[in-house]
Amino acid sequence: MIVARLSTHLVTVSLLAFFSTALGCGVMPAGQGSSRPFTLTGFTLPVAMVYSPKADVPIRVPGIAANQAAARGFVQRLVMQTVIDVLERQGRSALLPDAVISAILGQLSVNITYEPLQCEDVAITLMEMVGNARNPSQRCIIVSGNTVTGICSKMAAAARCNMPARVKITDVPVKYTTISGTVSTTNIIMANWSKAMWQSVLNRAVRMLASGPIGLHFFSASATVGGN
């Protein structure tokens, strides 16, 4: 425990040291920069990260995206803004001027890879059952407010999913509760950050997500930074 705390402290000191010396926030030559892959896992699926093409679904389930682009855009904005907020707080902790913080963050980008789940139909009470359309596809079973808790999978046209008995209902596939991304920067100093420093940033981002508007979904989430 002591070693873990010391490690966290050293990473924090390193981050603050970066921000305190970042007044010369130079940009690397064109075409050069540094990128780190990362993965977020272990969260539950909020309806804002799925979409439905059916007009009546958003009426029954407020917050669900109307199309794939909207759902993917939500994830992109959510993760990128959270990473930016973490770095901005670090900059303010180091008493950097707003102009310097803005310049540093302007040299940062976060790109997300995520395939949202399409919901053809939904069930929002324990007594509802979801039938299958002629063109079978996966569909969501939504309970507990704004959380997708299971899927009524492809099946025969005559089959139906029963929520109380969990008949023909499967857990949400891991692919929908996994966000992959890359954080890139052209800032000379930030480009040389170690894996541990970026891991600290992403750990803070997860904690910030867990305390945000959809925090309950990210309460048990974790981040893993790749690379050396």
PyMOL commands that set and color helices and strands:
alter all, ss='L'
color gray80, all
select helices_A, chain A and resi 2-20+22-24+47-49+57-60+68-93+98-105+174-177+190-192+195-210+215-218
alter helices_A, ss='H'
color red, helices_A
select strands_A, chain A and resi 34-41+45-46+50-51+108-113+117-118+129-131+139-143+147-152+160-162+169-170+178-185+222-225
alter strands_A, ss='S'
color yellow, strands_A
deselect
rebuild
show_as cartoon
